[in-house]
């Protein structure tokens, strides 16, 4: 008998905003027969266990408490530290007499255990080996107000390792936005749900090491949906059919590489071949042909030099290549001159499925709409701001909303790149689980567009299949970057290292 695979727990596959997290908490309390205070005690146990594991030898802790359940968790952590014999000092920025419900019970437990509690901002922050941040939880929706802004600054100025409870104070749990100051945590422990704000945007750099405790809340309590937490899996790609052939695997055309940018096309075409495209043709400046072929002889090259007095006209050979394509990657090294504009116009007229990257996105923003075939886009934050005619700050304030706006405006699938890349495809949003700071280097986007184009080429006529394949390409690219960085280090990571690492992941 073959057993069906177990359904993954939602906390392991999804990320949740503040509203969904509160709904799941409330539903669990109402239906599990477990009190809110019992869950708070579980949270304190989990957090204190992480503190002991992450910071062995800790002899003293400073616990900063605000209000609400986040403060309640912190008071109970302080109570546990005190009972274990650690020197424990609580800084209460909000008078504990104003606490209600479970938070009030937690304060009483710490007080009755004999924990030292001081009220208000101290003139001198307490000395401690480790700081516990329990100032602000998931309710933050704007810049921290007094006294929390001062408390956040004081915690950071202590220059001690910080354990944040649920989210670092100052980080929006739903978006990852930081409006003013935010606690820079060494470790953040989330409870019951993984918070979106720890996995995308500025929140990623504030969270430090992200730990998670589900507090034994079972899967059926997760009645509110989250966004998918996108992990690479070789199983997400179909097996190659024994009778497949190169035309079935897709003919991908990579168009770009103006006079000074041959490397962009070279990297994109090699990446497309490496992930399994059946055929790849570079449409580029004729002068680049020899270099591209020398690097990847499997790639075909069509040189395109338009006449200066007819900048929007392609020669017959180039037009024929575009017409034979299953999918076109337009943008790597495309440039913003007449040559790039001519290619952009020709690809749009062709009606072929297209992936726009780099200067392809510049021309999309300049035109304000896409009138070609099925569209995929791969903007970074500044490109997304140009496409939506807004600021980088607005994009970063809510990366998920910006992704939905891009999808709606341009009727496309795509990825908003950056820390916690957001994939928008079909009716789902997902946040990539992979990636590292070493990816902030030239050519990384060209490799992504090549990988995505190479995978999309075989299914270009099936939009629903393209949605899944595009998400797989983003996950593969970032996971390969992590694998390569583990070998060469983040600082030494090159875009081509990612291409070379990808086959190890494709083997599964």
KOLFILO-783786 format. One record per residue: x, y, z of N, C-alpha, C, CB in turn; residue in three letters. Coordinates in steps of 0.2 Angstrom, whole numbers, plus 5000, padded with zeros to 4 digits. Last residue first. Glycine has a CB too. Example, Ala and Ser with C-alpha at 12.3 -4.5 7.8 and 13.67 -1.06 7.14 Angstrom:
BEGIN
506449895035506849955036506450005039507049975029ser
506649725039506249785039506649845039505749785045ala
***
This chain:
BEGIN
509250884957508850864962509150834967508250824960unk
509850944946509850864946509450844952510650844948unk
509651074948509251044943509250964943509451064936unk
510751094957510051094959509551064954509851174961unk
511751084948511751044954511051044957512251074959unk
511551184938511451114937511451064943511951094932unk
511851314945511151284944511051214942510851324938unk
513151354946512851314952512151284950512751364958unk
513351424934513651364935513451324941514451384936unk
512451534937512351494931512651424932512551524925unk
513151584948512451564949512351514943511951624949unk
514351634942514351574947513651544948514651604954unk
513951744935514051674931514151614936514651684927unk
513851844944513251814941513351744938513051864936unk
514951804959514851834952514151804949515451814947unk
515451834975514951804971514851844964514251794974unk
516251874985516551854979516051834974517151804980unk
515451894996515751954993516051944986516351984998unk
514951774999514451824996514851874993514051845002unk
515951624994515751684998515351734995516451715001unk
516051514986516551564985516451624990516451594978unk
515051424992515751394989516251454989515651364983unk
513951494996514251445001514951424999513751385002unk
513651554984513951594989514251554994513451644992unk
513051444977513751474974514051514980513651514968unk
511951434985512351374984513051404982512151324979unk
511351554982511551534989512051474989510851514993unk
511151544969511551604971511751584979511151664971unk
510251444968510851434965511351484968510851434958unk
509151504974509451454978510151434975508951384977unk
508851604964509051624971509351564975508451654975unk
508551524953509051574953509351594960508751634949unk
507451444958508051414956508651464956507951384949unk
506451544960506751504966507451474964506251454968unk
506251594947506551634953506851594958505951684955unk
505851474941506451504939506751554944506351544932unk
504651444948505151404949505851434947505051334945unk
503851554943504051554950504651504951503451534954unk
503851514930504151574931504351574939503651634930unk
503051394931503751394928504151454930503751384921unk
501851444935502151394939502951394937501851324939unk
501551524923501451554930501951514935500751554933unk
501551434913502051484913502051514920501951544908unk
500351364914501051334916501551384916501151284910unk
499551464911499551444918500151404919498851394918unk
499851494897499951544902499951514909499451594902unk
500651414885500151394891500251434897500351314893unk
501651434876500951444874500451424879500851394868unk
502851414883502651484882501951484880503051514877unk
503551304888502751304890502451374888502651294897unk
504851314884504451254883503751254884504851204887unk
505151444889505151434882504751374880505851424879unk
505351454903504651474900504651454893504551544900unk
506651424905506151374907505451394904506051384915unk
507351524898507451454896506951404899508151434899unk
506851634905506651624898506751554896507051674894unk
507451614918506651614917506451604910506451684919unk
508751624914508451564917507751554916508651554924unk
508851754909509051694905508751634907509751694904unk
508451824920508051834914508151774909508151904910unk
509551794929508851774930508451774924508551824936unk
510651844922510551774923509851754925511051754928unk
510251984923510351954916510351874916510951974912unk
510352004936509752004933509751974926509452074933unk
511751994938511351944941510651944938511251964949unk
512552094932512352034928511951984931513052004927unk
513352154947513152164940513052094936513752204936unk
512552124962513152134958512952124951513652074960unk
511952064975511952134973512552154968511852184979unk
512051944980511751944973511752014970511051914973unk
512551944992513051944987512751944980513451874988unk
511451935001511652004999512252004993511952045005unk
510351804994510851834999511151894996511451785000unk
509051674993509451744991509851764996508851794989unk
507451604996508151604995508451674993508351554990unk
506051614997506451595003507151595002506251525005unk
505051734989505651684988505951674995506051714983unk
503351744991503951774993504551724993503951805000unk
501951754981502351714984503051754986502551654981unk
500251774976500851804978501251754981500751874982unk
499051714963499451704969500051754970499651634970unk
498451704951498051734957498451734964497351704957unk
499851734941499151704941498751744947499151634943unk
501051794950500951754945500251724946501451694944unk
502351874958501651884956501451844950501451954956unk
503551864970503351844964502551844963503551764963unk
504751964978504051944978503851924971503552014980unk
506151934987505851944981505151924981506251904975unk
506951974999506351944999505951954993505951965005unk
507752104993507752064999507052035000507952105005unk
507352094975507652134981507652084987507252194983unk
506152114962506752084965506952124971507252084960unk
504652064959504952124962505552104965504452164966unk
504151964945504551964951504752034953505051914952unk
502651914936503351944937503651934944503352024935unk
501451934923501751894929502451924930501751814928unk
500252064918500852014917500951974923501452064916unk
499552184916499252124914499852074913498852124908unk
500052314920500352284914500052214912501052284915unk
499252334932499352394926499552364920499852444929unk
499252224939498652244937498752294931498252284942unk
500552194942500252144938499552174935500052094943unk
500852314949501252304943500852254939501952274944unk
500052294960499952354956500252344949500152414959unk
500652184966499952184963499752234959499452184969unk
501852244970501852194965501152184962502052124969unk
501452334979501752364973501752304968502452384974unk
500952254989500452294986500752324979500252354990unk
502152194993501652154990501152194986501352114996unk
502952304997503152274991502652224989503752234993unk
502752445004502252385004502452354997501552415004unk
503852525005503352535010502852475010502952595010unk
504552514993504752474999504252475005505452505001unk
503752604985503752534983503952494989504252524977unk
504052724991503352694991503352624989502952734986unk
505352734989505152734996504452704996505152794999unk
505452754975505652694978505452684985506452694978unk
503852824970504552824972504752754975504552874978unk
503052804954503052824961503752824963502652774965unk
502652744942502652814942502652844950502152854938unk
502752614939502152634943502152714944502152604950unk
504052604933503452574930502752604933503452504930unk
504852664943504752694936504152674933505352684932unk
504752574953504552634954504452674948505052674959unk
505352464946504652454948504352524950504552414954unk
506652504945506252494939505552494941506552434936unk
506952514959506952574955506552564949507652594954unk
506852374962506452424965506452484961506652434973unk
506852274947507152284954506752344956507852304954unk
505752174937506052234939506352234946505452284939unk
505352074926505852064932506152124934506352014930unk
503952004918504352064920504752044926503952124921unk
503051934904503351924911503851984912503651854911unk
501551924894502151964897502351944903501952034897unk
500951884878501051864885501651894888500951784886unk
501352014866501051944868501151944876501451894865unk
501052194866501252124863500952064866502052124864unk
500852314872500352294867500552234863500252354862unk
500952384887501252334883500652314878501452274887unk
501252554893500752494892501152454887500052514889unk
502152664893501552664898501152604897501152724897unk
503352694887502752684883502052684887502752624879unk
504252694897504152754893503552754889504752754888unk
504052574903503852624907503752694902504352644912unk
504652494892503952484894503652544898503852424899unk
505952544892505452564886504752544888505752524880unk
506352494904506352564903505952584898507152584902unk
506252354902505752384907505752464906505952364914unk
507352344894506652324891506052354895506552254891unk
508352364902508152424898507452404894508652444893unk
507852244913508352294912508052354907508952264909unk
506652134904507152144909507552214908507552084910unk
505252044899505552104899506052114905505052164898unk
504851914889505051924896505451994895505451874899unk
503451864879504051904880504151914888503951974877unk
502651784866502751794873503451824874502651724876unk
502351894851502651834854502651844862503351824852unk
501952004844501451974848501751904851500951954843unk
502752084836502752014834502251984838503451984836unk
502752214842502352204836502252124834502652234830unk
503752194852503052204854502552194848502952284856unk
504852184844504652124848503952134850505052114854unk
504952304838504852244834504552184838505552224830unk
505152394849504552404844504452334840504652464840unk
506352344853505752344858505152344853505852404863unk
507252374842507052304844506452294849507652274848unk
507152514842506952474837506752404838507452474831unk
507652544855506952564853506752524848506952634852unk
509052504853508652474858507852484856508752494865unk
509352604843509452534842508952494846510152514842unk
509152724849508752704844508752634842508952744837unk
509452694867509552734861509052704855510252724858unk
509652624878509052674878509052714872509052714884unk
509952444880510152514879509552554878510552524873unk
510052304882509752334877509852404875508952334878unk
510652224892511052264888510752304882511652224885unk
509152134891509852124894510352174889510152054894unk
507952144884508152194888508852194891507752184894unk
506952014881507052074879507352124884506452104875unk
506651854876506951894882507251954879507451844886unk
505351774869505851824868506051854875505651874863unk
504851614863504851664868505451714867504851634876unk
504951544851504351534856504251584861504451464859unk
505351624836505451614843504851594846505651684846unk
505151654823505251584824505251574832505851564821unk
505151794823504551764821504551684823504351764814unk
506451824825505951844830505251804829505751914830unk
507051784813507251754819506651764825507851774822unk
506451874804506251804804506451764810506651774798unk
506951994808506251984809506051914809505852024804unk
508351964804508151974811507451964812508352044814unk
508151964790508351904794508251904801509151904793unk
507652094787507252034786507451974790507252014778unk
508052214799508152184793507752114793508952164792unk
506852324806507252274807507452244800507052214812unk
506552494809506452444805507052394806506552464798unk
506752614816506252564819506152504814505552604819unk
507652694810507852664817507352614819507852714822unk
508152734797507652694798507652654805507552644792unk
509352804797508752844795508152804795508952864787unk
510252704801510152764805509552804803510752814805unk
509752534800510052594797509852654801509652604790unk
510352414813509852454809510152514805509252474813unk
511052274814511252344814510752384809512052344811unk
511152124822510652174819510952244820510052164824unk
511651954820511852024821511352074818512452034818unk
511151814828510951854823511151924824510151844821unk
511751664834511851734834511551764828512551754836unk
511551524845511551554838511551624839510951524834unk
512451424856512051484855512151504848512151544860unk
513451334858512851314857512351364855512551274863unk
514651404862514551384855513851364853515051344853unk
514851524872514351474872514251454865513751494876unk
516051604869515851584876515351524876515551644879unk
516051614855516651584858516451564866517151634858unk
514851674853514851604851515451574854514951604843unk
515051804859514551764861514651684859513851784859unk
516151844851516251844858515751794861516251904861unk
515551854838516151804839516251794846516751834836unk
514551954840514351884838514951834840514251874830unk
514652084842514652044847514651974846514152064852unk
514452154830515052154832515152104838515352224834unk
513052164828513452114824514152104827513452134817unk
512052164843512452204838512952154835512852254842unk
510852034843511252084846511652124841511752044851unk
509951904847509951954843510252014846509151974841unk
510351734850510551804852510451854846511251814855unk
509451594853509751634848509851704851509251644841unk
509351424858509351494860509751534854509751504867unk
508351284860508751324856508751394859508551324848unk
507851224872508051184866508551214861507451154862unk
508351254889508051284882508351234877508251354881unk
508951214901508651164897508251194891508151134901unk
509751294908509151264912508751224907508751324915unk
510751334899510951284905510351264909511351324910unk
510251414890510451354888510451304894511051354884unk
510051524899509451494896509651424893509151544890unk
511351564902510851534907510251504904510651594912unk
511851604889512151544893511651514898512751564896unk
511051714888510951654883511251594886511251674876unk
511451794898510751774898510651714893510251834895unk
512851824895512651784902511851764901512651834908unk
512751884883513151824884512851784890513851834884unk
511951994886511651944882512051884882511651974874unk
512952064894512252044897511951994893511852114897unk
514152084887514152034892513452014894514552054898unk
513952184878513852114875513852064881514452104871unk
513852334878513552284883513452214881512852314886unk
514052434869514552424875514352374880514552494878unk
513052424859513752424857514252414863513952484854unk
511752314867512052374862512752374862511752434865unk
511052194870511752194869511952254865512052134867unk
509652104864509952154868510652154866509852144875unk
508651964865508752024861509052074866508052044858unk
508551794864508751844869508951904865509351824873unk
507351674861507751724858507951784863507451764852unk
507151504862507151564865507651614862507351554873unk
506251374858506651414855506651484858506551424847unk
505851224866505751294866506351324863505651324873unk
505751084867506051114873506051194872506751094874unk
505351054854504851054859505151084866504750974861unk
506551074847506051114846505451114851505751104839unk
507350964852507551034853506951084852508151054850unk
506250834859506750854854506850934855506550844847unk
505750684868505750754866506350774861505850794873unk
505550554872505550574864505550644863504950534861unk
505550554886506050514882506150534874505950444883unk
505350714893505050654889505550624886504450674885unk
505950774908505950774901505750704898506750784899unk
504850814921505350774918505350774911505250694920unk
504450984926504250914923504850874921503750924918unk
504851054942504951054934504750984932505651064933unk
504751034955504251084952504351084944504351154955unk
505750954959505150914958504650964954504850884964unk
506651034964506751004957506150974955507350954957unk
506251174972506151104972506251084965505451084975unk
506451324982506651284976506451214977507351294974unk
505051404990505651364990505751324983505651314996unk
504051534995504251494989504951464990504351544983unk
502751545003503451545005503751505000503651525012unk
501251624999501651564998502351585000501651534991unk
500251715011500651705004501151655004500951775003unk
498851645019499451685019499651685012500051665024unk
497151635025497751615020498251665021497451615013unk
496451575040496651635036497251615032496751695040unk
496451455047495951465043496051525038495251475047unk
497351365055497551415051497051425045498251395047unk
496951255063496751315066496951375061497151325072unk
497351145056496651155055496551225058496251105058unk
498751125061498551155055497851175054498751105049unk
498851165079498851125073498651155067498351065075unk
500051235089499451255086499351215079499351325084unk
501351225095500851165095500151185093500851135102unk
502051345093501651335099501151275100501351405101unk
502851355082502151355081501751345087501951295076unk
504151465081503851415086503151415084504051435093unk
505751515073504951505073504751455078504751485066unk
506951635069506751575072505951575072507051565079unk
508151715059507351705060507251635063506951715054unk
509451815063509251745062508451745064509651705066unk
508851985059509351935061509251865059509551945068unk
507852085056507652025060508251975062507251975055unk
508352185048508252195055508152135059507652245056unk
508352135035508952155038508952175046509252215035unk
506952115033507452055033508052075036507552045025unk
506352235033506252195039506752135039505552165040unk
506452295021506952315026506952265032506852385028unk
505852155011505952225013506452235018505352255015unk
505352005019505352045013505552115015504752045008unk
505251935030505451895025505451935018505051835023unk
504651995041505251965042505651935036505251915048unk
503352025036503852075037504552055039503552125042unk
502551905037502851925031503351975032502251955027unk
502951795050502651855048502951885042502851905054unk
502351635054502951675051502651735048503351625046unk
501351605068501351615061502051655059500851665058unk
501751555081501151535078501151545070500551565081unk
502951675083502551635086501951615082502351655093unk
504751705080504051725078503651665081503951725071unk
506151785086505751725087505051735085505851685094unk
507651845080506951855080506551785081506651905075unk
509251895084508851835083508151865084508951775088unk
509852015083510251965081509851905080510751945087unk
508952165077508952105081509552055079508352065081unk
508752325079509252275075509352215079509952315073unk
507252405079507752365083508152325078507452325088unk
507152555069506852485071507452455075506652445064unk
506552725065507052675068506652605069507352705074unk
505452725053505852775056506452725058505552815062unk
504752625045504652695044505152745047503952715047unk
505052485037505352525043505252595041506052505044unk
504052355030504352425030504552445037503752465028unk
503552225030504252235031504552305031504652195026unk
502152205030502552225024503252225024502352295023unk
501752165042501352145036501752155030500652175036unk
502452215053502452145052502152115046502052115058unk
503552335052502852325050502852245049502652365044unk
504752365065504652335058503852325057505052275058unk
504752415078504852465072504752435065505552495073unk
505452275085505052335086505252385081505152365093unk
505452125076505852175079505452245080506552195075unk
504152015081504552055076504952105079503952085071unk
504251905091503851905086504051945080503151925088unk
505451975100504951935101504451945095504551945108unk
507251985098506652015097506051965097506552055090unk
508751985106508251935104507551975104508151885110unk
510252065103509552075104509152015102509252135101unk
511852095109511452055105510752055107511651985105unk
512252275111512252205114511752165109511952205121unk
512152415110512652375106512752305110513352415106unk
511352515115511652465120512252425117511152425123unk
510752575104511352605107511752565112511252675109unk
509652495102510152485097510852515100509952525091unk
508952535114509152465113509652455108508552425111unk
508752675111509152655117509352585116508752665123unk
507952665100508552695099509052675105508552775099unk
506752615106507152575100507852605099506752585094unk
506452715115506652645117507052605112506052605119unk
506152815107506752825111506952755113506552875117unk
504952765101505552785097506152785101505352845093unk
504152745112504452685109505052705104503952645105unk
503452835119504152835121504452775117504252825128unk
503252915103503552915110503152875115503652985112unk
502952795089502852855093503252855100502052875094unk
503552735074503452725082503452795085504052685085unk
502552755060503252775063503052765071503452845062unk
501352625058501652695056502252705060501152745057unk
500852515063500652535056500952595054499852535056unk
501052375074501352435071501052445064502052435071unk
500552255079500052305078500352375075499752325084unk
501452155082501152155075500752215074500852095074unk
502352245094502252185091501952195084501752145095unk
503652325104503052335099502952265095503152395094unk
504452275115504152345114503552345110504652395112unk
505352175118504652165119504252225118504452125125unk
506852115116506452165114505752145114506652185107unk
508152085127507552055125507152115123507252005130unk
509952075126509352125127508752085124509452185123unk
511252015136510852005131510252055132510551935130unk
512052065146512352025141511952015135512551955143unk
511852235152511652165152512052125146510952155150unk
511452375161511952335158511752265158512652345163unk
510152485156510452435161510952395157509852395163unk
510452655151510152595150510452535154510252575142unk
510152795161510652755158510352685157511252755163unk
508852845163509352895161509952855158509552935167unk
507552745156508052755161508552805158508452685162unk
505852775153506552775150507052795155506552835144unk
504752685164504952735160505652735157504952805164unk
505152585179504652615174504952675171504052635179unk
505852425182505852505182505452535177506652525181unk
505852285191505552315185505552395187504752295185unk
506552125195506652205196506352235190507452215196unk
505551995200505952025194505952095196505652015187unk
504851915208505351955211505751995206505751915216unk
503751845205504351805205504951845208504451785198unk
502751945204502751905210503351855211502151865210unk
503152005192503252045198503251995204502652095199unk
502851905183503551925184503651965190503751975178unk
501451885185501951835186502651855187501851785180unk
501052015182500951995189501451935190500251975190unk
501252015168501652065172501652035179501352135171unk
500351915164501051905163501551955168501251915156unk
499151975167499351915171500051905170498951855168unk
499252075157499252095165499452035169498552125167unk
499152005146499752045147499852065154499752105143unk
497851945146498451905147499051945149498551865141unk
497052095152497052025150497651985151496852025143unk
498152245151497452215152497552135150496952245148unk
499052375159499052315155498352285156499652275156unk
499252485167498852495161498752435157499052555157unk
500252445176499552455178499052465173499552505184unk
501452465169501152395169500352395172501552345173unk
501652595159501552575166501152515166501152635169unk
502852575147502152585148502052555155501652555143unk
504152535147504052595145503352615146504252605137unk
505052445159504352455156504252525154503852435162unk
506352345159506252415158505552425155506752455153unk
506952225170506452245165506352325165505752215167unk
508352135173508052195174507552215168508652255173unk
509151995180508652015176508352085178508051965176unk
510451885181510251955183509751985178510951995184unk
509751715182510051765178509951835181509851765171unk
509151615188509651645191510051695188510151585193unk
507951565183508551525182509151555185508651525174unk
507051665187507051595191507651555189506351565189unk
507451755177507551775184507551705188506951815187unk
506951695165507751715166507851725174507851775162unk
505651695168505951635167506751645168505851605160unk
505251835168505151785174505551725174504451775175unk
505651875155506051895161505951855167505751965163unk
504651805149505351785147505751805153505551815141unk
503551875154503651805155504351775154503151755152unk
503751995148503751995155503851915157503052015158unk
503651965134504251985137504251985145504452055135unk
502251935133502851885131503451895135502951875124unk
501752055136501651995140502151945139500951975139unk
502152135125502452145132502352085137502152215135unk
501352075116502052075115502452085122502352125110unk
500052105120500352035121501052035120499951995117unk
500252275127499952225124500252155125499952235116unk
501752375128501052355130500852295125500652415129unk
503352345132502952395130502252385132502952405122unk
504952315139504252295138503852355136503952265145unk
506552245138506152305137505452285135506452345131unk
507652165149507052155145506652215144506652095149unk
509252115149508852175150508252165146509252245148unk
510151985158509752005153509352075154509151955151unk
511651895162511151945163510751965157511552015166unk
512351785157512251795164511751845166512851805168unk
512551665145512151735147512051735154511551735143unk
512951545140513351585145513151655147514051595142unk
512451565123512651525129513051565134512951455127unk
511351615114511851655118512051615124511551725120unk
510551525108510851575104511451605107510351625101unk
509951445118510351415113510751465109509851385108unk
509351545127509951505129510351465124509651445134unk
508451595117508951635120509551595123508651685126unk
507651485115508051515109508651555112507651555104unk
507051475127507451415125507951445119507051365122unk
506351595127506851585132507351525130506651575139unk
505451565117505851625116506451615121505551685118unk
504751455122505051445116505551505115504551455110unk
504151515134504651455135505051445128504251395136unk
503351615128503951635133504451575133503651655140unk
502451535122502851585118503451595122502451645116unk
501851465132502151425127502651475123501751395123unk
501251585138501751545142502151505137501451505147unk
500351615128500851665130501451625134500551715134unk
499451505129499851515123500451565124499451535117unk
498951535142499351465141499751475134498851405140unk
498251645139498851655144499251585143498651655151unk
497251605131497751645128498351645133497451715127unk
496951425134496851495135497451535132496851505143unk
496251305124496851325127496751405128497551305123unk
495351245116495251235123495851255127495051165124unk
495351275103495851225105495751205112496551255104unk
494551385099494351315097494851255100494351315090unk
494951505103494251495104494151415103493851535099unk
496351505100496151505107495351485108496251585110unk
496251495086496551445090496351445098497351445090unk
495651615083495351555082495551495086495351545074unk
496651705088496051705091495651645089495551765088unk
497751665079497851665086497151665089498151725089unk
497151695066497351625068497451625076497951605064unk
496951835068496351795067496551725068496151795059unk
498251875069497851895074497251845074497651965075unk
498751845056499051815062498551825068499751845063unk
497951925047497851845047498151815053498251815041unk
498552045051497752035052497651955052497352065047unk
499852035048499652045055498952025056499752115057unk
500151905036500151975038499851975045499752015033unk
501251755034500551785036500651865038500251745041unk
501751625023501951685027501251725028502551725024unk
501851445022501551515020501851565025500851505021unk
502451325025502351345018502151415017501951295015unk
502351305039503051295035503051315028503151215036unk
501151335043501651375045502351365042501651365053unk
500351235037500351305034500951345036499751335035unk
501151075035500851125040500951195037501251125047unk
500850975021501351015025500951065029501851065020unk
500150825021500050895019500450935024499250915020unk
501050675017500750715022500650785020501050715029unk
500750575003501150615007500750665012501550665002unk
499850415005499850485002500350525006499150515002unk
500650265004500450315008500450375005500750315015unk
500350114996500650174995500350234999500750204988unk
500449945000500050005000500450065000499550005006unk
***
